[in-house]
Amino acid sequence: MEHIVEQANAWLPLVLNGLKALLVLVLGWIVASWFSGVVRRRINATPQIDATLGNFAASIVRWVLLAMVFVAVLGIFGIQATSLVAMLGAATLAIGLALQGTLSDLAAGFMLVLFRPYKLGQFVDIGGTSGTVKDLNLFFTELATADNVQIIVPNGQAWGAIITNFSAHDTRRLDLTFGIDYDDDMETAKAIILRVANADARVLQMPEPWVRVTNLGESSVDISTRLWCSAADYWELKWAMTQGVKEAFDAEGITIPYPHSVEIQKGA
């Protein structure tokens, strides 16, 4: 009986410390999430500060607080912070090798925030992966594709890749090519395209719309069109122009040729 009591007394402090550590972890996690959320909302509520910086700062605050919670948990088990620093110092090389990818992502995250090749809400292509930027934190960039699929890109890969930002500028140039039959009048077709473009309020007049014959194809005369519009109107204008020009061509007898095939049969 005394042996059992001795064992219970030996295990009791460890169990109590475990419960304390669990409580500290849970409370620390909640506080870190709440405080990082406050930082994000405060920064994002300031018009002069980019929302990307708010997310990044909130991420830093959260991880710093979690690190403090981790140190506090170690203190509960009798491991002092100075001892922890000494242990980390002795294991610096091993930790650096093990976490070199993570450290690279961390450094790249700071570079992305510093130089801002993209911001929250912008549509970008990062190394062949396209999507709208939903989040940029310490370690990764979150994208959402056009069909709302989540894509996580490590910051190290994002910083080392070619970044195409389709939303960086307020305006974009829309390039369209229409093919007409060789028997149709080119000037009439050009005038129709220009009329359809000028009738759409989304088409900017500076730079003015550009319509030229640019190629003589195998079965069509190709007419290229260059229009400037707001970046937000790009896709809707493209679809509207494609339909509008086709309908106008049909109404005025302009033919859009399509490939024909001829079947030749050899007689018996």
Protein Blocks (a to p, Z undefined) as FASTA:
>chain_A
ZZmmmmmmmmmmmmmmmmmmmmmmmmmmmmmmmmmmmmmmmmmmpmkbcfklmmmmmmmm
mmmmmmmmmmmmmmmnopafklmmmmmmmmmmmmmmmmmmmmmmmmmmmmmmmnopaceh
iacdeehiacddfbdcfkbccdddfkopacdddfklmmmpccddfklpmbdcdddddddd
fkbcfklmmmmmmmmmmmpmklcfbdcdddddfbdcfkbccddddddddfklmmmmmmmm
mmmmmmmmmmnopacdddddddddddZZ
